[in-house]
Amino acid sequence: MYSPRSLRHLPVRPAALLAVVAYAVAAGGTSVAAQQIENAERLAGLERVDTRVEAQWDEAIVVEAGGGTADQFLQALAMTFEETIASADAAPTVVEGSPTTVTCHVDTFYETGQIVYSLRTQVEQVGADGQPVITWIKSWVGYFTVQQLHVMFTLGEQCANSFLEDWKSAN
């Protein structure tokens, strides 16, 4: 499995990385308040979850790099994210319609020869007013060359494993 750490040796233009980070923050990504809820202890006692995926797909990945379409990527993201959580030895049970949802959100940006992405995994629970409240969040950015395009299809696994790592440490 690829991780942002294993891909750091690849060259990336600072402007491309900054663009994804700025987009992720503007789109509701990591903020000062979100950083306060990265504590794995917030996942203690969590027994059942539903899963959801969201993606902002840069169409240049299809046009310029010959990658999959946004729909293909979203389907692969959903499948790998849910399957990774559901098949883990130690994990909460995946139950459709659960009041607690684990979400994997991916933003992508194509820069000539490279794909830059941001990942955000978060847990939402229904608040007293019936609206979703984020109770745990973790986010990071990464990049890879077009020759490593297959890495796009492991991002659901990365989101799930980030959640599962913290969930296991709290349970």
C-alpha positions in Angstrom: 0.0 0.0 0.0 1.2 3.5 -0.8 1.0 6.2 1.8 1.8 9.9 1.7 5.0 9.2 3.6 6.2 6.7 0.9 5.5 9.2 -1.9 7.3 12.2 -0.4 10.5 11.5 -2.4 8.6 12.4 -5.6 9.2 16.0 -6.9 6.2 18.2 -6.7 5.9 21.8 -7.6 5.1 23.9 -4.5 2.4 25.8 -6.3 0.5 22.6 -7.0 0.7 21.4 -3.4 -0.3 24.8 -2.1 -3.3 24.8 -4.5 -4.7 21.6 -3.1 -4.1 22.6 0.5 -5.8 25.9 0.0 -8.7 24.2 -1.8 -9.1 21.6 1.0 -9.1 24.3 3.7 -11.6 26.5 1.7 -13.8 23.4 1.1 -14.0 22.7 4.9 -10.7 20.8 5.4 -8.5 21.0 8.4 -8.8 24.1 10.5 -7.7 25.0 14.0 -11.0 23.7 15.3 -10.7 20.4 13.3 -7.2 19.8 14.7 -8.6 19.8 18.2 -10.8 16.8 17.3 -8.0 14.5 15.9 -7.8 12.8 19.3 -8.3 9.1 18.8 -10.0 8.8 22.2 -13.1 10.4 20.6 -13.6 7.0 18.8 -13.8 5.1 22.1 -17.0 2.9 22.3 -17.9 3.4 18.7 -19.5 0.1 17.7 -21.5 0.8 14.5 -20.9 3.1 11.5 -22.2 3.8 8.1 -19.7 4.9 5.4 -19.7 7.7 2.8 -17.3 8.9 0.2 -17.0 12.3 -1.5 -14.6 13.5 -4.1 -13.6 16.6 -6.1 -12.1 15.1 -9.2 -9.9 17.2 -11.5 -11.1 16.3 -15.0 -7.5 17.1 -16.3 -6.6 13.7 -14.8 -8.9 12.1 -17.5 -8.0 14.5 -20.3 -4.3 15.0 -19.8 -3.2 11.8 -17.9 -5.6 9.3 -19.3 -7.0 8.4 -15.9 -10.4 7.1 -14.9 -13.5 9.3 -14.9 -14.9 10.9 -11.8 -17.6 8.3 -11.6 -15.1 5.4 -11.9 -12.9 6.9 -9.2 -15.9 7.5 -6.8 -17.1 3.9 -7.3 -13.6 2.5 -6.6 -13.2 4.9 -3.6 -16.5 3.7 -2.1 -15.8 0.1 -2.6 -12.3 0.1 -1.1 -13.2 2.4 1.8 -16.2 0.3 2.9 -14.6 -3.1 2.3 -11.4 -2.1 4.2 -13.5 -1.2 7.3 -15.9 -4.1 7.0 -13.2 -6.7 6.5 -10.9 -5.5 9.3 -10.3 -7.9 12.1 -10.9 -5.2 14.7 -13.4 -2.5 13.6 -16.8 -1.2 14.2 -19.6 -3.0 12.3 -20.7 -1.3 9.1 -24.4 -0.7 9.3 -26.3 1.2 6.6 -28.3 4.0 8.1 -26.2 4.2 11.4 -26.4 7.6 13.1 -22.6 7.6 13.0 -20.9 8.0 9.6 -17.3 7.6 8.7 -16.6 9.7 5.6 -13.6 9.7 3.2 -13.2 12.9 1.2 -10.7 13.3 -1.6 -9.7 16.4 -3.5 -7.5 16.0 -6.6 -5.4 18.4 -8.6 -3.5 17.7 -11.8 -0.2 19.4 -12.4 1.7 18.4 -15.5 3.0 14.9 -14.9 1.8 14.8 -11.2 -1.4 14.3 -9.3 -1.7 16.1 -6.0 -4.4 15.0 -3.6 -5.8 15.8 -0.1 -7.5 13.2 2.0 -9.9 13.8 4.9 -11.4 11.1 7.0 -14.0 12.1 9.5 -16.6 10.8 11.8 -20.0 12.5 12.0 -22.7 11.8 14.6 -26.2 13.2 14.7 -26.3 16.1 17.1 -29.1 17.1 19.5 -30.6 19.3 16.8 -30.6 16.4 14.3 -27.7 17.9 12.3 -24.4 16.1 11.7 -21.6 17.0 14.0 -18.0 16.1 13.2 -16.6 14.3 16.3 -13.2 13.1 14.9 -11.1 14.1 11.8 -7.8 13.4 10.3 -6.4 14.9 7.0 -3.3 14.9 5.0 -1.9 15.6 1.5 0.1 13.6 -0.9 1.2 13.3 -4.5 2.5 10.9 -7.1 3.5 10.9 -10.7 1.2 10.0 -13.6 3.1 6.7 -14.0 1.7 5.8 -10.5 -1.9 6.6 -11.5 -3.0 3.2 -10.0 -2.3 4.8 -6.5 -5.6 6.7 -6.9 -7.4 3.5 -6.4 -5.8 2.9 -3.0 -7.0 6.2 -1.5 -10.1 4.6 0.0 -7.9 2.1 1.8 -5.7 4.9 3.1 -8.8 6.7 4.5 -10.1 3.5 6.1 -6.7 2.6 7.6 -6.3 6.0 9.1 -9.7 5.7 10.8 -9.1 2.1 11.8 -5.6 2.9 13.3 -7.1 5.5 15.6 -10.2 3.4 16.3 -8.1 0.4 17.4 -6.0 2.6 19.7 -9.1 3.8 21.5 -11.0 0.5 21.7 
